[in-house]
Each structure stands twice: as C-alpha cells, then as structure tokens.
C-alpha cells in the first residue's frame, strides 16, 4: 500500500510489520451473519419480481 511522506511524495510499502504498532486491534465489531443476510433477503425477492415484470 502507499503512504504519504513528509515531503508529500508517495512511498510504496511491501513489508508492514513495523507499521502494525500504529494500527488499531479489533477496531470493528464482527458482523452477525444471520442479521446481515436477513437485510439482503428481500433484495432477492425484489430482483425476481423485477425480472419477471420486465422492469429495467
């Protein structure tokens, strides 16, 4: 990945082991897959209805 240096040039980083101390550990909550999939269940139904009705 790229980081911006002090002189505003970009530096390509291949080995990020020394930058791991600046990262946040467990910064985001894990998704509960059941709740996440339920949100998109209606999308499949609407997609099928749109497909059969010819809606673009």
PyMOL Python script that loads the backbone (N, CA, C, O; Angstrom):
from pymol import cmd

cmd.read_pdbstr("""\
ATOM      1  N   UNK A   1       0.843  -1.177   0.000  1.00  0.00           N
ATOM      2  CA  UNK A   1       0.000   0.000   0.000  1.00  0.00           C
ATOM      3  C   UNK A   1       0.882   1.233   0.000  1.00  0.00           C
ATOM      4  O   UNK A   1       2.095   1.141   0.191  1.00  0.00           O
ATOM      5  N   UNK A   2       0.280   2.368  -0.212  1.00  0.00           N
ATOM      6  CA  UNK A   2       1.017   3.628  -0.304  1.00  0.00           C
ATOM      7  C   UNK A   2       0.813   4.461   0.958  1.00  0.00           C
ATOM      8  O   UNK A   2      -0.280   4.496   1.523  1.00  0.00           O
ATOM      9  N   UNK A   3       1.873   5.125   1.387  1.00  0.00           N
ATOM     10  CA  UNK A   3       1.761   6.114   2.456  1.00  0.00           C
ATOM     11  C   UNK A   3       2.347   7.424   1.950  1.00  0.00           C
ATOM     12  O   UNK A   3       3.182   7.431   1.046  1.00  0.00           O
ATOM     13  N   UNK A   4       1.910   8.520   2.533  1.00  0.00           N
ATOM     14  CA  UNK A   4       2.388   9.844   2.137  1.00  0.00           C
ATOM     15  C   UNK A   4       3.537  10.234   3.056  1.00  0.00           C
ATOM     16  O   UNK A   4       3.403  10.208   4.280  1.00  0.00           O
ATOM     17  N   UNK A   5       4.656  10.592   2.461  1.00  0.00           N
ATOM     18  CA  UNK A   5       5.824  11.003   3.231  1.00  0.00           C
ATOM     19  C   UNK A   5       5.692  12.470   3.632  1.00  0.00           C
ATOM     20  O   UNK A   5       4.751  13.143   3.211  1.00  0.00           O
ATOM     21  N   UNK A   6       6.619  12.968   4.436  1.00  0.00           N
ATOM     22  CA  UNK A   6       6.561  14.349   4.913  1.00  0.00           C
ATOM     23  C   UNK A   6       6.683  15.360   3.784  1.00  0.00           C
ATOM     24  O   UNK A   6       6.155  16.467   3.888  1.00  0.00           O
ATOM     25  N   UNK A   7       7.373  14.996   2.702  1.00  0.00           N
ATOM     26  CA  UNK A   7       7.523  15.922   1.580  1.00  0.00           C
ATOM     27  C   UNK A   7       6.418  15.734   0.537  1.00  0.00           C
ATOM     28  O   UNK A   7       6.567  16.163  -0.607  1.00  0.00           O
ATOM     29  N   UNK A   8       5.306  15.092   0.930  1.00  0.00           N
ATOM     30  CA  UNK A   8       4.120  14.852   0.100  1.00  0.00           C
ATOM     31  C   UNK A   8       4.367  13.927  -1.077  1.00  0.00           C
ATOM     32  O   UNK A   8       3.566  13.904  -2.012  1.00  0.00           O
ATOM     33  N   UNK A   9       5.441  13.170  -1.061  1.00  0.00           N
ATOM     34  CA  UNK A   9       5.627  12.144  -2.082  1.00  0.00           C
ATOM     35  C   UNK A   9       5.074  10.826  -1.542  1.00  0.00           C
ATOM     36  O   UNK A   9       4.877  10.674  -0.336  1.00  0.00           O
ATOM     37  N   UNK A  10       4.830   9.889  -2.433  1.00  0.00           N
ATOM     38  CA  UNK A  10       4.262   8.609  -2.041  1.00  0.00           C
ATOM     39  C   UNK A  10       5.356   7.567  -1.896  1.00  0.00           C
ATOM     40  O   UNK A  10       6.344   7.576  -2.631  1.00  0.00           O
ATOM     41  N   UNK A  11       5.172   6.687  -0.955  1.00  0.00           N
ATOM     42  CA  UNK A  11       6.133   5.613  -0.709  1.00  0.00           C
ATOM     43  C   UNK A  11       5.370   4.286  -0.713  1.00  0.00           C
ATOM     44  O   UNK A  11       4.382   4.132   0.005  1.00  0.00           O
ATOM     45  N   UNK A  12       5.832   3.331  -1.524  1.00  0.00           N
ATOM     46  CA  UNK A  12       5.211   2.017  -1.598  1.00  0.00           C
ATOM     47  C   UNK A  12       5.774   1.134  -0.489  1.00  0.00           C
ATOM     48  O   UNK A  12       6.988   0.962  -0.378  1.00  0.00           O
ATOM     49  N   UNK A  13       4.884   0.578   0.329  1.00  0.00           N
ATOM     50  CA  UNK A  13       5.285  -0.260   1.453  1.00  0.00           C
ATOM     51  C   UNK A  13       4.923  -1.712   1.140  1.00  0.00           C
ATOM     52  O   UNK A  13       3.761  -2.029   0.888  1.00  0.00           O
ATOM     53  N   UNK A  14       5.926  -2.587   1.158  1.00  0.00           N
ATOM     54  CA  UNK A  14       5.684  -4.012   0.952  1.00  0.00           C
ATOM     55  C   UNK A  14       5.670  -4.778   2.263  1.00  0.00           C
ATOM     56  O   UNK A  14       4.887  -5.715   2.418  1.00  0.00           O
ATOM     57  N   UNK A  15       6.511  -4.403   3.197  1.00  0.00           N
ATOM     58  CA  UNK A  15       6.601  -5.071   4.487  1.00  0.00           C
ATOM     59  C   UNK A  15       6.026  -4.134   5.546  1.00  0.00           C
ATOM     60  O   UNK A  15       6.599  -3.080   5.821  1.00  0.00           O
ATOM     61  N   UNK A  16       4.907  -4.509   6.133  1.00  0.00           N
ATOM     62  CA  UNK A  16       4.203  -3.597   7.040  1.00  0.00           C
ATOM     63  C   UNK A  16       4.350  -3.990   8.505  1.00  0.00           C
ATOM     64  O   UNK A  16       3.576  -3.525   9.341  1.00  0.00           O
ATOM     65  N   UNK A  17       5.314  -4.825   8.830  1.00  0.00           N
ATOM     66  CA  UNK A  17       5.443  -5.290  10.209  1.00  0.00           C
ATOM     67  C   UNK A  17       5.719  -4.151  11.180  1.00  0.00           C
ATOM     68  O   UNK A  17       5.175  -4.150  12.284  1.00  0.00           O
ATOM     69  N   UNK A  18       6.545  -3.186  10.804  1.00  0.00           N
ATOM     70  CA  UNK A  18       6.836  -2.095  11.738  1.00  0.00           C
ATOM     71  C   UNK A  18       5.676  -1.110  11.856  1.00  0.00           C
ATOM     72  O   UNK A  18       5.624  -0.333  12.809  1.00  0.00           O
ATOM     73  N   UNK A  19       4.743  -1.131  10.897  1.00  0.00           N
ATOM     74  CA  UNK A  19       3.580  -0.242  10.958  1.00  0.00           C
ATOM     75  C   UNK A  19       2.415  -0.865  11.718  1.00  0.00           C
ATOM     76  O   UNK A  19       1.421  -0.186  11.977  1.00  0.00           O
ATOM     77  N   UNK A  20       2.516  -2.132  12.076  1.00  0.00           N
ATOM     78  CA  UNK A  20       1.439  -2.789  12.823  1.00  0.00           C
ATOM     79  C   UNK A  20       1.232  -2.182  14.204  1.00  0.00           C
ATOM     80  O   UNK A  20       0.130  -2.261  14.746  1.00  0.00           O
ATOM     81  N   UNK A  21       2.263  -1.579  14.785  1.00  0.00           N
ATOM     82  CA  UNK A  21       2.090  -0.984  16.116  1.00  0.00           C
ATOM     83  C   UNK A  21       1.219   0.266  16.071  1.00  0.00           C
ATOM     84  O   UNK A  21       0.736   0.712  17.112  1.00  0.00           O
ATOM     85  N   UNK A  22       1.007   0.840  14.894  1.00  0.00           N
ATOM     86  CA  UNK A  22       0.158   2.020  14.755  1.00  0.00           C
ATOM     87  C   UNK A  22      -1.277   1.665  14.392  1.00  0.00           C
ATOM     88  O   UNK A  22      -2.144   2.539  14.375  1.00  0.00           O
ATOM     89  N   UNK A  23      -1.537   0.409  14.103  1.00  0.00           N
ATOM     90  CA  UNK A  23      -2.886   0.013  13.709  1.00  0.00           C
ATOM     91  C   UNK A  23      -3.724  -0.296  14.941  1.00  0.00           C
ATOM     92  O   UNK A  23      -3.191  -0.615  16.004  1.00  0.00           O
ATOM     93  N   UNK A  24      -5.027  -0.200  14.789  1.00  0.00           N
ATOM     94  CA  UNK A  24      -5.962  -0.479  15.868  1.00  0.00           C
ATOM     95  C   UNK A  24      -6.314  -1.959  15.845  1.00  0.00           C
ATOM     96  O   UNK A  24      -6.729  -2.487  14.813  1.00  0.00           O
ATOM     97  N   UNK A  25      -6.154  -2.610  16.950  1.00  0.00           N
ATOM     98  CA  UNK A  25      -6.510  -4.023  17.064  1.00  0.00           C
ATOM     99  C   UNK A  25      -7.995  -4.133  17.375  1.00  0.00           C
ATOM    100  O   UNK A  25      -8.509  -3.442  18.255  1.00  0.00           O
ATOM    101  N   UNK A  26      -8.670  -5.000  16.653  1.00  0.00           N
ATOM    102  CA  UNK A  26     -10.103  -5.255  16.857  1.00  0.00           C
ATOM    103  C   UNK A  26     -10.899  -3.951  16.830  1.00  0.00           C
ATOM    104  O   UNK A  26     -11.704  -3.691  17.725  1.00  0.00           O
ATOM    105  N   UNK A  27     -10.677  -3.147  15.816  1.00  0.00           N
ATOM    106  CA  UNK A  27     -11.315  -1.839  15.737  1.00  0.00           C
ATOM    107  C   UNK A  27     -12.789  -1.932  15.358  1.00  0.00           C
ATOM    108  O   UNK A  27     -13.568  -1.043  15.701  1.00  0.00           O
ATOM    109  N   UNK A  28     -13.180  -2.985  14.664  1.00  0.00           N
ATOM    110  CA  UNK A  28     -14.554  -3.105  14.201  1.00  0.00           C
ATOM    111  C   UNK A  28     -15.185  -4.354  14.797  1.00  0.00           C
ATOM    112  O   UNK A  28     -14.519  -5.366  15.014  1.00  0.00           O
ATOM    113  N   UNK A  29     -16.476  -4.261  15.054  1.00  0.00           N
ATOM    114  CA  UNK A  29     -17.197  -5.426  15.551  1.00  0.00           C
ATOM    115  C   UNK A  29     -17.396  -6.409  14.406  1.00  0.00           C
ATOM    116  O   UNK A  29     -17.575  -6.010  13.255  1.00  0.00           O
ATOM    117  N   UNK A  30     -17.365  -7.674  14.727  1.00  0.00           N
ATOM    118  CA  UNK A  30     -17.633  -8.688  13.722  1.00  0.00           C
ATOM    119  C   UNK A  30     -19.109  -8.670  13.367  1.00  0.00           C
ATOM    120  O   UNK A  30     -19.963  -8.404  14.213  1.00  0.00           O
ATOM    121  N   UNK A  31     -19.396  -8.956  12.111  1.00  0.00           N
ATOM    122  CA  UNK A  31     -20.776  -8.993  11.667  1.00  0.00           C
ATOM    123  C   UNK A  31     -21.456 -10.259  12.155  1.00  0.00           C
ATOM    124  O   UNK A  31     -20.852 -11.331  12.182  1.00  0.00           O
ATOM    125  N   UNK A  32     -22.692 -10.128  12.532  1.00  0.00           N
ATOM    126  CA  UNK A  32     -23.508 -11.302  12.828  1.00  0.00           C
ATOM    127  C   UNK A  32     -24.145 -11.692  11.503  1.00  0.00           C
ATOM    128  O   UNK A  32     -24.993 -10.974  10.972  1.00  0.00           O
ATOM    129  N   UNK A  33     -23.729 -12.828  10.980  1.00  0.00           N
ATOM    130  CA  UNK A  33     -24.093 -13.190   9.617  1.00  0.00           C
ATOM    131  C   UNK A  33     -25.588 -13.366   9.425  1.00  0.00           C
ATOM    132  O   UNK A  33     -26.105 -13.057   8.352  1.00  0.00           O
ATOM    133  N   UNK A  34     -26.292 -13.849  10.426  1.00  0.00           N
ATOM    134  CA  UNK A  34     -27.737 -14.016  10.282  1.00  0.00           C
ATOM    135  C   UNK A  34     -28.426 -12.675  10.071  1.00  0.00           C
ATOM    136  O   UNK A  34     -29.273 -12.541   9.188  1.00  0.00           O
ATOM    137  N   UNK A  35     -28.068 -11.686  10.876  1.00  0.00           N
ATOM    138  CA  UNK A  35     -28.676 -10.359  10.734  1.00  0.00           C
ATOM    139  C   UNK A  35     -28.278  -9.718   9.412  1.00  0.00           C
ATOM    140  O   UNK A  35     -29.089  -9.052   8.769  1.00  0.00           O
ATOM    141  N   UNK A  36     -27.031  -9.919   9.010  1.00  0.00           N
ATOM    142  CA  UNK A  36     -26.553  -9.332   7.761  1.00  0.00           C
ATOM    143  C   UNK A  36     -27.265  -9.945   6.562  1.00  0.00           C
ATOM    144  O   UNK A  36     -27.639  -9.226   5.636  1.00  0.00           O
ATOM    145  N   UNK A  37     -27.455 -11.254   6.565  1.00  0.00           N
ATOM    146  CA  UNK A  37     -28.102 -11.912   5.432  1.00  0.00           C
ATOM    147  C   UNK A  37     -29.592 -11.607   5.382  1.00  0.00           C
ATOM    148  O   UNK A  37     -30.172 -11.571   4.297  1.00  0.00           O
ATOM    149  N   UNK A  38     -30.226 -11.388   6.533  1.00  0.00           N
ATOM    150  CA  UNK A  38     -31.649 -11.057   6.545  1.00  0.00           C
ATOM    151  C   UNK A  38     -31.918  -9.716   5.878  1.00  0.00           C
ATOM    152  O   UNK A  38     -32.981  -9.520   5.289  1.00  0.00           O
ATOM    153  N   UNK A  39     -30.968  -8.792   5.965  1.00  0.00           N
ATOM    154  CA  UNK A  39     -31.146  -7.491   5.331  1.00  0.00           C
ATOM    155  C   UNK A  39     -31.202  -7.609   3.811  1.00  0.00           C
ATOM    156  O   UNK A  39     -31.856  -6.802   3.152  1.00  0.00           O
ATOM    157  N   UNK A  40     -30.526  -8.601   3.254  1.00  0.00           N
ATOM    158  CA  UNK A  40     -30.469  -8.740   1.806  1.00  0.00           C
ATOM    159  C   UNK A  40     -31.422  -9.800   1.267  1.00  0.00           C
ATOM    160  O   UNK A  40     -31.470 -10.020   0.057  1.00  0.00           O
ATOM    161  N   UNK A  41     -32.173 -10.452   2.127  1.00  0.00           N
ATOM    162  CA  UNK A  41     -33.112 -11.473   1.672  1.00  0.00           C
ATOM    163  C   UNK A  41     -34.198 -10.849   0.810  1.00  0.00           C
ATOM    164  O   UNK A  41     -34.614 -11.446  -0.183  1.00  0.00           O
ATOM    165  N   UNK A  42     -34.660  -9.671   1.168  1.00  0.00           N
ATOM    166  CA  UNK A  42     -35.701  -9.003   0.387  1.00  0.00           C
ATOM    167  C   UNK A  42     -35.187  -8.595  -0.990  1.00  0.00           C
ATOM    168  O   UNK A  42     -35.973  -8.481  -1.931  1.00  0.00           O
ATOM    169  N   UNK A  43     -33.895  -8.376  -1.119  1.00  0.00           N
ATOM    170  CA  UNK A  43     -33.325  -7.971  -2.409  1.00  0.00           C
ATOM    171  C   UNK A  43     -33.497  -9.057  -3.454  1.00  0.00           C
ATOM    172  O   UNK A  43     -33.755  -8.758  -4.620  1.00  0.00           O
ATOM    173  N   UNK A  44     -33.356 -10.320  -3.050  1.00  0.00           N
ATOM    174  CA  UNK A  44     -33.540 -11.422  -3.994  1.00  0.00           C
ATOM    175  C   UNK A  44     -34.975 -11.477  -4.475  1.00  0.00           C
ATOM    176  O   UNK A  44     -35.231 -11.720  -5.655  1.00  0.00           O
ATOM    177  N   UNK A  45     -35.915 -11.252  -3.565  1.00  0.00           N
ATOM    178  CA  UNK A  45     -37.327 -11.285  -3.939  1.00  0.00           C
ATOM    179  C   UNK A  45     -37.635 -10.146  -4.898  1.00  0.00           C
ATOM    180  O   UNK A  45     -38.309 -10.354  -5.906  1.00  0.00           O
ATOM    181  N   UNK A  46     -37.152  -8.946  -4.599  1.00  0.00           N
ATOM    182  CA  UNK A  46     -37.403  -7.809  -5.479  1.00  0.00           C
ATOM    183  C   UNK A  46     -36.733  -7.989  -6.824  1.00  0.00           C
ATOM    184  O   UNK A  46     -37.277  -7.569  -7.845  1.00  0.00           O
ATOM    185  N   UNK A  47     -35.565  -8.604  -6.846  1.00  0.00           N
ATOM    186  CA  UNK A  47     -34.873  -8.866  -8.100  1.00  0.00           C
ATOM    187  C   UNK A  47     -35.691  -9.800  -8.976  1.00  0.00           C
ATOM    188  O   UNK A  47     -35.820  -9.572 -10.179  1.00  0.00           O
ATOM    189  N   UNK A  48     -36.242 -10.844  -8.386  1.00  0.00           N
ATOM    190  CA  UNK A  48     -37.070 -11.770  -9.157  1.00  0.00           C
ATOM    191  C   UNK A  48     -38.341 -11.094  -9.653  1.00  0.00           C
ATOM    192  O   UNK A  48     -38.750 -11.306 -10.795  1.00  0.00           O
ATOM    193  N   UNK A  49     -38.970 -10.285  -8.806  1.00  0.00           N
ATOM    194  CA  UNK A  49     -40.178  -9.579  -9.243  1.00  0.00           C
ATOM    195  C   UNK A  49     -39.869  -8.625 -10.387  1.00  0.00           C
ATOM    196  O   UNK A  49     -40.641  -8.535 -11.342  1.00  0.00           O
ATOM    197  N   UNK A  50     -38.758  -7.917 -10.305  1.00  0.00           N
ATOM    198  CA  UNK A  50     -38.367  -7.014 -11.380  1.00  0.00           C
ATOM    199  C   UNK A  50     -38.042  -7.781 -12.649  1.00  0.00           C
ATOM    200  O   UNK A  50     -38.340  -7.315 -13.750  1.00  0.00           O
ATOM    201  N   UNK A  51     -37.440  -8.941 -12.509  1.00  0.00           N
ATOM    202  CA  UNK A  51     -37.081  -9.750 -13.672  1.00  0.00           C
ATOM    203  C   UNK A  51     -38.327 -10.230 -14.404  1.00  0.00           C
ATOM    204  O   UNK A  51     -38.408 -10.144 -15.630  1.00  0.00           O
ATOM    205  N   UNK A  52     -39.293 -10.734 -13.650  1.00  0.00           N
ATOM    206  CA  UNK A  52     -40.494 -11.268 -14.279  1.00  0.00           C
ATOM    207  C   UNK A  52     -41.422 -10.169 -14.782  1.00  0.00           C
ATOM    208  O   UNK A  52     -42.181 -10.401 -15.723  1.00  0.00           O
ATOM    209  N   UNK A  53     -41.386  -9.000 -14.195  1.00  0.00           N
ATOM    210  CA  UNK A  53     -42.263  -7.926 -14.652  1.00  0.00           C
ATOM    211  C   UNK A  53     -41.639  -7.124 -15.786  1.00  0.00           C
ATOM    212  O   UNK A  53     -42.312  -6.286 -16.386  1.00  0.00           O
ATOM    213  N   UNK A  54     -40.369  -7.362 -16.090  1.00  0.00           N
ATOM    214  CA  UNK A  54     -39.711  -6.664 -17.187  1.00  0.00           C
ATOM    215  C   UNK A  54     -39.249  -5.274 -16.823  1.00  0.00           C
ATOM    216  O   UNK A  54     -39.024  -4.450 -17.710  1.00  0.00           O
ATOM    217  N   UNK A  55     -39.101  -4.989 -15.544  1.00  0.00           N
ATOM    218  CA  UNK A  55     -38.655  -3.667 -15.101  1.00  0.00           C
ATOM    219  C   UNK A  55     -37.155  -3.536 -15.285  1.00  0.00           C
ATOM    220  O   UNK A  55     -36.395  -4.435 -14.925  1.00  0.00           O
ATOM    221  N   UNK A  56     -36.731  -2.403 -15.850  1.00  0.00           N
ATOM    222  CA  UNK A  56     -35.295  -2.167 -16.055  1.00  0.00           C
ATOM    223  C   UNK A  56     -34.800  -1.182 -15.046  1.00  0.00           C
ATOM    224  O   UNK A  56     -33.616  -0.844 -15.043  1.00  0.00           O
TER     225      UNK A  56
END
""", "prot")
cmd.dss("prot")
cmd.show_as("cartoon", "prot")
cmd.util.cbc("prot")
cmd.orient("prot")
